[in-house]
Amino acid sequence: MTSTLSVPFGIPSTPFYRGSGGGATSALVPDVFDVSIGGIPFLIDTTQGRGVVYRSIPLLRRSVDQSQTPSERSLNPQGLWRRSFNTWHLGTGQSEADRPDSLEGRSNASKGVDTWTKWTLSLLDATTIAAASVNTNLAVVAAGSRLYYADGQTLKYTTDPYAGTITWVTVTGTAAANITGLATDGYHVFVAQGASGLYITNTSVSTAASWKTGQADDVDYALSRVMVSSANSIFNVTDSYTAAASALASPLMAHANTSWKWVGHASGVGFIYSAGYVGDASVIYRTTIAADASALSTPIVAGVLPDGEVVTSIYAYLGFVLIGTTTGVRMATSGTSGDLTIGELLDTGSPVRGFEGQGRYVWFTWEGFDLVDGGLGRLDLVNFIGPNTPAYASDLMVASTGNIGTPVTFGAKRVFVAQGTGMVAQGTDKVASGWLTTGTFRYGIADNKTILDILANVIIDAVGASADIYLSEQGATFTLLYSATATGSVTASAGESTGAYHEFKVVLNASAATPSAGASMSVVTAEGYPRTEGTMLIDASVLLVERVTPPRGGEYVVDVADVWNSLRTWWTTREILSWQDLQQRESVMIDDLVFDGTGVDQGRTGREGTVTVRMKVI
């Protein structure tokens, strides 16, 4: 008895219908035929060691490290994958640690830790309230050996703001009005007192005198010029410092918009930059000193900030111009014309009201850092994370959520004011605790990873200090994995934490018994492996002959040419097909075809033989 198959088998006189492909299956498998591909049933060729072979595809390709210096990349990826963090000197602000554009050495966020020493993460100094005050016009400037402090209507100075009990000397002769601005040339101190005008004192006396009458909202010292801001006008005071009081002369510039407000002036390279705004529009102007040094040129526009980002301060240092805004910091550089090229925003989420440069660093105000503290951030003018974009991180903090005033350096330490709290001084003890989050790491793939172990190297400087290592899985709450209380290498289990991405949080703690000492860390490493879904290759050697007699009965006639053309078409188009083998069914794609012809069918339409089909399970 001869059976016929309509798809794709049949008697020679029957029109041939190509197998439907895709998810089509055959009802003749497994009872009559061994397997089917795309709905076409086949018998397996078991001669010469042939048959069906299932083979897994290795998840990892071979890798070759061609660098001259061994590193993590030199390790065999067949073992556990490693992701190490051993330097933090590019500051913070990078939420993704190992994307293609991520910078090694840059982290997500930090508080209370010093990131700037390469290969070491350590605790920052704590701060103290050197002088408490509820006033909100607090300001400090350093001149000579004195630190001047404006508090309400009072100007006073000290020679040691770090003493346990500070000795203050009040400067007499100022007006009975709130101080609205302070500036210094290093010897003279200029005191703006709003409608009471501008007063002057110096580091050899303890008295002040009226110098200029009129409205003095603020005062700055830039390129050896005293610059006074008054509503929408700028004044350049050129009178002798010993001159008797007189009214402010004609303004250098009166902005055409009477609602305009000036926020400050800064010394550029050959230019004075003045910043101001109206509404949500902010502009930086520039002016130059006349050749005979007698006057300043009329200010013209040097740069414009994006609308909605309001300028709050301006400062110049080492050829750079730093611009504080309501949302963060921008750095600018100037060309020979004085026009500014403004860099990207370093987003602090709060107004930046002042800067202080010292050495390679610039400190800036960072108020409302979190719900508890505010204080200073730090910029590194050696390491940049983009054009005109220096590395940055949080720095000294104080328990205050009020506005933070311009910091100064006095005796190699920072002093700043927290409005409504008082004058804040850098201390000698370490902060009780500081932390850093590394940014998420994915090992460069989107699939899940399982973290098995963590490795770290820590240094404990005193009994009671410690270093805590936390791990977050896919943005979940950080879980404590290990607390190190002794110097040395750490190996700890990560509890097979599995997710698409992870993040470390390192917490360093000072010693309660020796608060000037604490913990530091040189490296933290995650060891894990990918949980990428594996796949298989199937090699099947199937018979392609005109007459097929299955062992389980019947005889079937095949159009071998059309079956072969179907296989070739599916290989060419990469069509997803259904593979049947016994009770097993897989979605596959033909990767390779090898036809070993042994003869020609009776109708001489195609060759007979064995087809070895390599399929990839999808």
C-alpha positions as CSV (number, residue, x, y, z in Angstrom):
1,M,0.0,0.0,0.0
2,T,1.3,3.4,-0.9
3,S,0.4,6.4,1.3
4,T,0.6,9.9,0.0
5,L,1.4,13.2,1.7
6,S,-0.1,16.4,0.4
7,V,2.5,18.7,2.0
8,P,5.1,18.3,0.7
9,F,5.0,14.6,-0.1
10,G,2.9,13.0,-2.8
11,I,2.7,10.7,-5.8
12,P,4.5,12.1,-8.8
13,S,1.2,13.0,-10.6
14,T,0.0,14.9,-7.6
15,P,0.8,18.7,-7.7
16,F,3.5,19.5,-5.1
17,Y,2.7,21.9,-2.3
18,R,5.7,23.5,-0.5
19,G,5.9,23.0,3.2
20,S,4.3,26.0,5.0
21,G,7.4,26.8,7.1
22,G,7.1,28.9,10.2
23,G,5.4,27.1,13.0
24,A,3.9,24.4,10.9
25,T,4.3,20.8,12.3
26,S,3.6,17.4,10.9
27,A,1.1,14.9,12.3
28,L,3.3,12.1,11.1
29,V,5.9,12.8,13.8
30,P,6.8,10.8,15.8
31,D,4.5,7.9,14.9
32,V,5.7,7.5,11.3
33,F,8.6,9.8,10.6
34,D,11.5,10.7,12.9
35,V,11.6,14.5,12.7
36,S,10.1,17.4,10.8
37,I,11.4,20.8,9.8
38,G,9.0,23.5,8.9
39,G,6.2,20.9,8.7
40,I,8.1,18.6,6.3
41,P,8.6,15.1,7.8
42,F,12.0,13.3,7.4
43,L,13.6,10.1,8.3
44,I,17.0,10.4,10.0
45,D,20.0,8.9,8.2
46,T,21.7,6.8,10.9
47,T,24.5,5.5,8.7
48,Q,28.1,6.5,9.1
49,G,27.6,7.8,12.6
50,R,25.0,10.3,11.4
51,G,21.8,11.2,13.2
52,V,20.7,14.1,15.4
53,V,23.2,16.0,17.6
54,Y,22.3,18.6,20.1
55,R,25.1,21.0,21.1
56,S,25.1,24.0,23.4
57,I,26.5,27.3,22.1
58,P,29.3,28.7,24.4
59,L,28.1,31.9,26.1
60,L,31.6,33.4,26.1
61,R,33.7,34.0,23.0
62,R,37.4,33.7,23.2
63,S,39.1,36.9,24.3
64,V,42.7,38.1,23.8
65,D,44.3,40.8,25.9
66,Q,46.8,42.6,23.7
67,S,47.7,45.2,26.3
68,Q,51.3,45.3,27.7
69,T,50.1,45.7,31.3
70,P,48.1,42.9,32.8
71,S,44.7,43.9,34.3
72,E,41.2,42.6,35.0
73,R,40.8,42.3,31.2
74,S,43.6,39.7,31.2
75,L,41.6,37.3,33.3
76,N,39.9,34.4,31.6
77,P,36.2,35.3,31.2
78,Q,35.4,31.6,31.6
79,G,35.9,32.3,35.3
80,L,34.0,34.8,37.4
81,W,33.6,38.2,35.9
82,R,35.1,41.1,37.9
83,R,34.1,44.7,38.3
84,S,36.5,46.8,40.4
85,F,36.4,50.3,41.7
86,N,39.8,51.4,42.9
87,T,39.9,55.2,42.2
88,W,37.3,57.9,42.7
89,H,39.3,60.9,41.6
90,L,36.9,62.1,38.9
91,G,34.3,62.9,41.5
92,T,30.6,62.2,41.2
93,G,27.5,62.7,39.1
94,Q,27.8,59.5,37.0
95,S,24.9,57.1,37.7
96,E,26.1,54.4,35.3
97,A,29.6,53.0,36.0
98,D,30.3,50.8,33.0
99,R,28.4,52.1,30.0
100,P,30.6,52.8,26.9
101,D,30.7,56.5,27.7
102,S,31.3,56.1,31.4
103,L,34.5,57.4,33.0
104,E,36.6,55.1,35.1
105,G,37.2,56.9,38.4
106,R,33.9,58.7,38.5
107,S,31.1,57.7,40.9
108,N,27.4,58.4,41.4
109,A,27.2,60.4,44.6
110,S,29.1,60.9,47.9
111,K,28.9,62.7,51.2
112,G,31.6,63.1,53.8
113,V,34.3,61.3,51.8
114,D,37.4,62.6,50.1
115,T,37.5,61.3,46.6
116,W,40.4,63.3,45.3
117,T,43.4,61.3,46.3
118,K,43.9,58.7,43.6
119,W,43.5,55.0,44.7
120,T,42.1,56.0,48.1
121,L,38.7,56.8,49.5
122,S,38.9,58.4,53.0
123,L,36.8,60.5,55.3
124,L,36.6,64.3,55.1
125,D,37.0,66.7,58.1
126,A,34.0,67.5,60.1
127,T,32.9,71.1,60.7
128,T,32.0,73.2,63.8
129,I,29.7,76.1,64.3
130,A,32.4,78.7,65.2
131,A,29.9,81.5,65.8
132,A,26.1,80.9,66.0
133,S,23.7,83.4,64.6
134,V,20.1,83.6,63.5
135,N,20.8,86.4,61.0
136,T,20.5,85.8,57.3
137,N,23.0,88.3,56.0
138,L,26.1,86.5,57.2
139,A,29.3,86.8,55.2
140,V,33.1,86.3,55.7
141,V,36.2,87.6,54.0
142,A,39.9,86.9,54.7
143,A,42.2,89.9,54.7
144,G,45.8,89.7,56.0
145,S,45.9,87.8,59.3
146,R,42.2,88.6,60.0
147,L,39.0,86.9,59.2
148,Y,36.1,89.4,59.0
149,Y,32.6,88.3,59.8
150,A,29.5,90.3,58.9
151,D,26.5,89.4,61.3
152,G,23.4,91.6,61.0
153,Q,24.6,95.2,61.4
154,T,27.9,94.2,63.0
155,L,31.3,93.7,61.4
156,K,33.9,92.0,63.5
157,Y,37.2,90.0,63.0
158,T,39.3,87.3,64.6
159,T,42.8,86.0,64.0
160,D,41.8,82.4,64.9
161,P,38.4,81.2,63.9
162,Y,39.4,77.6,64.9
163,A,40.0,78.4,68.6
164,G,37.8,76.7,71.2
165,T,36.8,80.2,72.4
166,I,37.1,82.7,69.6
167,T,38.3,86.2,70.4
168,W,36.3,88.8,68.4
169,V,37.1,92.5,67.8
170,T,34.2,94.6,66.6
171,V,34.8,97.1,63.9
172,T,33.3,100.4,64.9
173,G,32.1,103.2,62.7
174,T,29.9,101.3,60.3
175,A,26.3,102.3,59.7
176,A,23.3,101.2,61.8
177,A,22.1,99.1,58.9
178,N,22.4,95.5,57.8
179,I,25.6,94.6,55.9
180,T,24.7,93.6,52.3
181,G,28.1,92.8,50.9
182,L,31.8,92.3,51.8
183,A,34.9,92.4,49.6
184,T,38.6,92.9,50.1
185,D,41.8,93.6,48.2
186,G,43.8,91.8,50.9
187,Y,44.4,94.9,53.0
188,H,41.3,97.1,52.7
189,V,37.8,95.7,53.5
190,F,34.8,97.2,51.6
191,V,31.5,97.0,53.4
192,A,28.2,97.6,51.5
193,Q,25.3,98.6,53.7
194,G,22.4,99.1,51.3
195,A,20.9,102.6,51.4
196,S,23.6,103.6,53.9
197,G,26.2,103.3,51.2
198,L,29.7,101.9,51.1
199,Y,32.1,101.8,54.1
200,I,35.8,101.1,54.2
201,T,38.3,99.7,56.8
202,N,41.7,98.0,56.7
203,T,43.7,95.4,58.6
204,S,45.7,98.0,60.6
205,V,42.7,99.5,62.3
206,S,39.5,98.5,64.1
207,T,37.3,101.3,62.7
208,A,35.5,101.9,59.5
209,A,34.5,105.1,57.7
210,S,31.8,106.1,55.2
211,W,33.4,106.1,51.7
212,K,30.5,106.4,49.3
213,T,26.9,107.4,49.9
214,G,24.0,106.1,47.9
215,Q,22.6,102.7,47.4
216,A,25.2,99.9,47.7
217,D,23.5,96.5,47.4
218,D,26.8,94.6,47.0
219,V,30.5,95.1,46.5
220,D,33.3,93.1,44.7
221,Y,37.0,93.7,44.0
222,A,38.0,92.7,40.4
223,L,41.1,93.5,38.5
224,S,42.1,96.1,41.2
225,R,38.8,97.9,40.8
226,V,36.1,98.3,43.4
227,M,32.8,97.4,41.8
228,V,29.5,98.3,43.4
229,S,26.1,96.9,42.4
230,S,23.1,99.1,43.0
231,A,19.8,97.9,41.7
232,N,20.2,97.9,37.9
233,S,23.4,99.9,37.9
234,I,27.1,99.2,38.2
235,F,29.5,101.7,39.7
236,N,33.3,101.6,39.5
237,V,34.7,103.5,42.5
238,T,38.1,105.0,41.7
239,D,38.5,107.5,44.6
240,S,41.4,107.3,46.9
241,Y,40.9,104.9,49.8
242,T,41.5,107.8,52.2
243,A,39.1,110.2,50.4
244,A,36.3,111.8,52.4
245,A,32.8,110.4,51.9
246,S,31.1,111.4,48.7
247,A,28.2,110.3,46.6
248,L,28.6,107.5,44.0
249,A,29.4,109.0,40.7
250,S,27.7,108.2,37.4
251,P,27.3,104.5,36.9
252,L,29.5,102.5,34.5
253,M,26.3,101.0,33.2
254,A,22.7,101.4,34.0
255,H,20.8,98.5,32.5
256,A,17.9,99.6,30.3
257,N,15.6,97.2,32.2
258,T,14.9,98.8,35.6
259,S,14.0,95.3,37.0
260,W,17.5,94.1,36.2
261,K,19.6,92.8,39.2
262,W,23.4,92.4,39.3
263,V,24.7,89.5,41.3
264,G,28.5,89.9,41.1
265,H,31.7,90.8,39.3
266,A,34.9,88.7,38.7
267,S,38.4,89.2,37.4
268,G,39.0,87.5,34.1
269,V,42.2,87.6,32.0
270,G,42.2,91.2,31.0
271,F,38.4,91.6,31.5
272,I,36.0,92.2,34.3
273,Y,32.9,90.1,34.1
274,S,29.6,91.2,35.5
275,A,26.6,88.9,35.9
276,G,23.0,89.8,36.2
277,Y,19.4,88.7,35.3
278,V,15.9,89.8,34.9
279,G,13.0,87.3,35.2
280,D,14.5,84.0,34.0
281,A,17.0,85.5,31.6
282,S,20.7,85.8,32.6
283,V,23.5,87.5,30.9
284,I,27.3,87.9,31.5
285,Y,28.8,91.2,30.5
286,R,32.5,92.1,30.0
287,T,34.5,95.3,30.3
288,T,38.1,96.2,30.0
289,I,40.4,98.8,31.6
290,A,41.4,101.7,29.5
291,A,45.0,101.9,28.3
292,D,45.8,104.7,30.8
293,A,44.0,102.8,33.6
294,S,41.7,105.8,34.1
295,A,38.4,104.1,33.4
296,L,36.5,101.0,32.3
297,S,35.0,100.5,28.9
298,T,31.2,100.2,28.5
299,P,30.2,96.6,29.3
300,I,29.1,94.4,26.4
301,V,27.6,90.9,26.3
302,A,30.2,88.1,26.7
303,G,27.8,85.1,27.3
304,V,24.2,84.1,27.8
305,L,22.8,81.4,30.0
306,P,19.9,79.1,29.0
307,D,16.5,80.7,29.8
308,G,15.2,79.4,33.1
309,E,18.6,79.1,34.6
310,V,19.1,82.2,36.7
311,V,22.7,83.4,37.5
312,T,23.4,83.7,41.3
313,S,27.1,84.3,41.4
314,I,30.3,84.7,39.3
315,Y,34.0,84.0,40.2
316,A,37.2,83.8,38.2
317,Y,40.2,81.7,39.0
318,L,43.3,80.5,37.1
319,G,41.9,81.7,33.8
320,F,38.5,80.1,34.3
321,V,35.2,81.8,35.0
322,L,32.9,80.0,37.3
323,I,29.2,80.8,37.1
324,G,26.7,79.9,39.9
325,T,23.1,79.5,38.9
326,T,19.8,78.5,40.5
327,T,20.5,74.9,39.6
328,G,24.3,74.4,39.8
329,V,27.6,75.4,38.4
330,R,28.9,76.2,34.9
331,M,32.5,76.7,34.0
332,A,33.5,79.1,31.1
333,T,36.7,80.0,29.3
334,S,37.4,83.2,27.4
335,G,39.0,83.8,24.0
336,T,41.1,86.8,23.2
337,S,38.0,88.9,22.6
338,G,36.8,88.1,26.1
339,D,33.7,86.2,24.9
340,L,32.9,83.2,27.0
341,T,32.5,79.6,26.0
342,I,30.3,78.1,28.7
343,G,30.5,74.4,29.7
344,E,27.8,71.9,30.8
345,L,25.8,72.4,33.9
346,L,27.0,70.5,37.0
347,D,23.5,70.1,38.6
348,T,23.4,70.6,42.4
349,G,19.7,71.1,42.5
350,S,20.1,74.3,44.5
351,P,21.5,77.9,44.0
352,V,25.3,78.2,44.0
353,R,26.0,81.6,45.7
354,G,29.8,81.7,45.9
355,F,33.2,80.2,45.2
356,E,36.6,80.0,46.7
357,G,39.7,78.9,44.8
358,Q,42.8,77.4,46.5
359,G,45.5,75.4,44.7
360,R,44.0,73.1,42.1
361,Y,40.5,73.2,43.7
362,V,37.6,75.5,43.7
363,W,35.0,75.2,46.5
364,F,31.4,76.2,45.8
365,T,28.3,76.5,47.9
366,W,26.0,73.4,47.9
367,E,23.0,74.2,50.1
368,G,20.2,71.7,50.7
369,F,22.5,68.8,49.8
370,D,19.9,66.5,51.4
371,L,17.1,66.9,53.9
372,V,19.6,67.4,56.8
373,D,22.9,69.1,55.6
374,G,24.2,71.8,53.3
375,G,27.7,73.1,52.8
376,L,30.3,73.1,50.1
377,G,31.2,71.1,47.0
378,R,34.6,71.0,45.3
379,L,35.7,71.3,41.7
380,D,39.0,69.8,40.5
381,L,40.7,72.0,37.9
382,V,43.1,69.3,36.9
383,N,40.7,66.5,36.1
384,F,37.8,67.2,33.7
385,I,34.8,65.1,32.8
386,G,34.0,67.0,29.6
387,P,34.9,70.3,27.8
388,N,34.9,73.1,30.4
389,T,33.4,70.6,32.9
390,P,35.6,69.8,35.9
391,A,35.2,66.8,38.1
392,Y,33.2,67.6,41.2
393,A,31.9,66.1,44.5
394,S,30.3,67.3,47.7
395,D,32.7,68.4,50.4
396,L,32.4,70.0,53.9
397,M,28.9,69.8,55.3
398,V,27.0,71.3,58.3
399,A,23.6,70.4,59.8
400,S,21.8,73.3,58.1
401,T,19.3,73.5,55.2
402,G,19.6,77.3,54.9
403,N,21.4,79.4,52.3
404,I,25.2,79.0,52.2
405,G,27.4,82.0,51.8
406,T,30.7,82.4,49.9
407,P,33.5,80.4,51.5
408,V,37.0,81.6,52.2
409,T,40.3,79.9,52.9
410,F,41.9,80.9,56.2
411,G,44.9,79.1,57.6
412,A,44.7,76.4,54.9
413,K,41.1,75.5,56.0
414,R,37.7,76.5,54.7
415,V,35.3,78.8,56.5
416,F,31.8,79.6,55.3
417,V,28.5,80.8,56.6
418,A,25.1,79.1,56.9
419,Q,22.4,81.7,56.9
420,G,20.3,81.4,60.1
421,T,22.9,79.1,61.7
422,G,26.2,80.9,61.9
423,M,29.8,80.8,60.8
424,V,31.1,77.3,60.0
425,A,34.7,76.3,60.3
426,Q,36.6,73.2,59.1
427,G,37.6,71.1,62.1
428,T,40.4,68.6,62.8
429,D,38.2,65.5,63.6
430,K,36.8,63.4,60.8
431,V,33.1,63.2,60.0
432,A,31.5,60.4,62.0
433,S,30.4,58.7,58.8
434,G,30.7,59.2,55.1
435,W,29.5,57.3,52.1
436,L,29.9,56.9,48.3
437,T,27.8,55.1,45.7
438,T,29.7,53.8,42.8
439,G,27.0,54.0,40.1
440,T,25.4,50.9,38.7
441,F,27.4,48.3,36.8
442,R,26.1,45.8,34.3
443,Y,29.3,44.1,33.0
444,G,28.4,45.6,29.6
445,I,25.4,43.4,29.0
446,A,21.6,43.8,29.6
447,D,21.0,40.2,30.9
448,N,20.8,39.3,34.5
449,K,24.0,38.7,36.5
450,T,24.6,36.9,39.7
451,I,27.1,38.4,42.1
452,L,28.7,35.7,44.2
453,D,31.5,37.5,46.2
454,I,32.8,40.9,47.0
455,L,36.5,41.7,47.6
456,A,37.9,44.8,49.2
457,N,41.0,46.3,50.7
458,V,40.5,48.5,53.7
459,I,42.7,50.5,56.2
460,I,41.4,51.0,59.8
461,D,43.4,53.8,61.5
462,A,42.0,53.4,65.0
463,V,40.0,51.0,67.2
464,G,36.3,51.6,66.6
465,A,36.6,52.7,63.0
466,S,35.0,50.5,60.3
467,A,34.2,50.2,56.6
468,D,30.8,48.9,55.6
469,I,30.1,47.5,52.1
470,Y,26.5,47.5,50.8
471,L,25.1,46.1,47.5
472,S,21.9,47.1,45.7
473,E,20.2,44.9,43.2
474,Q,18.3,46.6,40.4
475,G,17.8,49.8,42.4
476,A,16.5,48.1,45.5
477,T,17.5,49.1,49.0
478,F,21.2,48.7,49.8
479,T,21.9,45.6,51.8
480,L,24.9,45.4,54.1
481,L,27.2,42.6,53.0
482,Y,30.3,43.1,55.2
483,S,31.6,45.4,58.0
484,A,35.4,45.5,58.1
485,T,36.9,46.5,61.5
486,A,40.6,45.5,60.8
487,T,43.1,46.5,58.1
488,G,43.5,44.0,55.3
489,S,41.8,42.2,52.5
490,V,38.1,41.4,52.6
491,T,36.3,38.5,50.9
492,A,32.6,38.1,51.6
493,S,29.6,36.5,50.1
494,A,27.1,38.5,48.1
495,G,24.4,35.9,48.7
496,E,24.0,35.2,45.0
497,S,22.4,38.6,44.3
498,T,20.9,38.4,40.9
499,G,19.7,41.2,38.7
500,A,20.3,43.2,35.5
501,Y,22.4,45.7,37.4
502,H,24.0,46.3,40.8
503,E,25.6,49.1,42.7
504,F,28.0,49.3,45.6
505,K,27.6,51.7,48.5
506,V,30.7,52.2,50.7
507,V,30.3,53.7,54.2
508,L,33.4,54.7,56.1
509,N,33.1,55.3,59.8
510,A,35.4,57.2,62.2
511,S,36.6,56.0,65.6
512,A,34.4,57.3,68.4
513,A,37.4,57.0,70.8
514,T,39.8,58.7,68.3
515,P,37.6,61.0,66.2
516,S,40.6,62.3,64.2
517,A,41.0,58.8,62.7
518,G,38.8,56.6,60.6
519,A,38.6,54.0,57.8
520,S,39.7,54.2,54.2
521,M,39.4,52.0,51.2
522,S,41.6,51.3,48.2
523,V,39.4,48.9,46.1
524,V,36.1,47.1,46.1
525,T,35.3,44.4,43.6
526,A,32.3,42.4,42.6
527,E,32.7,38.8,41.3
528,G,29.9,37.3,39.4
529,Y,28.7,35.6,36.2
530,P,26.2,36.3,33.5
531,R,22.8,34.7,33.5
532,T,22.4,35.1,29.8
533,E,19.9,32.6,28.4
534,G,21.8,29.9,26.6
535,T,20.8,28.3,23.3
536,M,21.5,25.1,21.3
537,L,22.6,24.0,17.9
538,I,20.9,21.0,16.3
539,D,22.7,19.0,13.6
540,A,20.2,16.7,11.9
541,S,21.2,14.4,9.0
542,V,17.9,13.7,7.1
543,L,17.2,11.5,4.1
544,L,16.0,13.2,1.0
545,V,14.9,10.5,-1.4
546,E,12.0,10.1,-3.8
547,R,10.6,6.9,-2.2
548,V,10.5,6.7,1.6
549,T,9.5,3.5,3.4
550,P,9.4,4.3,7.2
551,P,10.1,1.4,9.5
552,R,6.7,1.9,11.0
553,G,4.9,1.1,7.7
554,G,3.8,2.6,4.5
555,E,5.5,4.1,1.4
556,Y,5.7,7.7,0.6
557,V,6.7,9.6,-2.6
558,V,8.6,12.8,-2.3
559,D,9.3,15.7,-4.7
560,V,13.0,16.0,-3.7
561,A,13.7,19.1,-5.8
562,D,11.0,21.1,-4.2
563,V,11.9,19.9,-0.7
564,W,15.5,20.9,-1.3
565,N,14.4,24.3,-2.7
566,S,12.2,24.8,0.5
567,L,15.2,24.2,2.7
568,R,17.4,26.5,0.7
569,T,14.8,29.3,0.7
570,W,14.4,29.0,4.5
571,W,18.1,29.2,5.0
572,T,18.3,32.2,2.7
573,T,15.5,34.1,4.3
574,R,16.4,33.1,7.9
575,E,12.8,32.1,8.5
576,I,11.8,30.9,12.0
577,L,10.7,27.3,11.7
578,S,9.3,24.6,13.9
579,W,11.5,21.6,14.6
580,Q,9.9,18.3,15.8
581,D,11.9,15.4,17.3
582,L,9.8,12.8,19.1
583,Q,7.6,14.8,21.6
584,Q,10.0,17.8,21.5
585,R,9.3,20.9,19.6
586,E,11.6,23.9,19.2
587,S,11.6,27.1,17.2
588,V,14.7,27.1,15.0
589,M,16.5,28.9,12.3
590,I,18.6,27.1,9.6
591,D,22.2,28.1,10.0
592,D,23.9,25.8,7.5
593,L,23.0,23.2,4.9
594,V,25.2,20.3,3.6
595,F,23.7,18.1,0.8
596,D,25.5,14.9,0.2
597,G,23.9,13.6,-3.1
598,T,23.9,9.9,-3.9
599,G,21.7,9.7,-6.9
600,V,18.9,11.2,-9.0
601,D,15.1,10.6,-8.5
602,Q,13.2,8.6,-11.0
603,G,11.5,11.7,-12.4
604,R,15.0,13.3,-12.7
605,T,13.8,16.5,-11.1
606,G,16.3,16.5,-8.2
607,R,19.1,14.6,-6.5
608,E,18.6,12.2,-3.7
609,G,20.9,11.9,-0.7
610,T,21.4,13.1,2.8
611,V,21.0,16.7,3.9
612,T,22.8,17.7,7.1
613,V,20.8,20.7,8.5
614,R,22.4,22.8,11.2
615,M,19.7,24.7,13.1
616,K,20.0,27.3,15.9
617,V,17.3,27.1,18.6
618,I,15.7,30.5,18.9
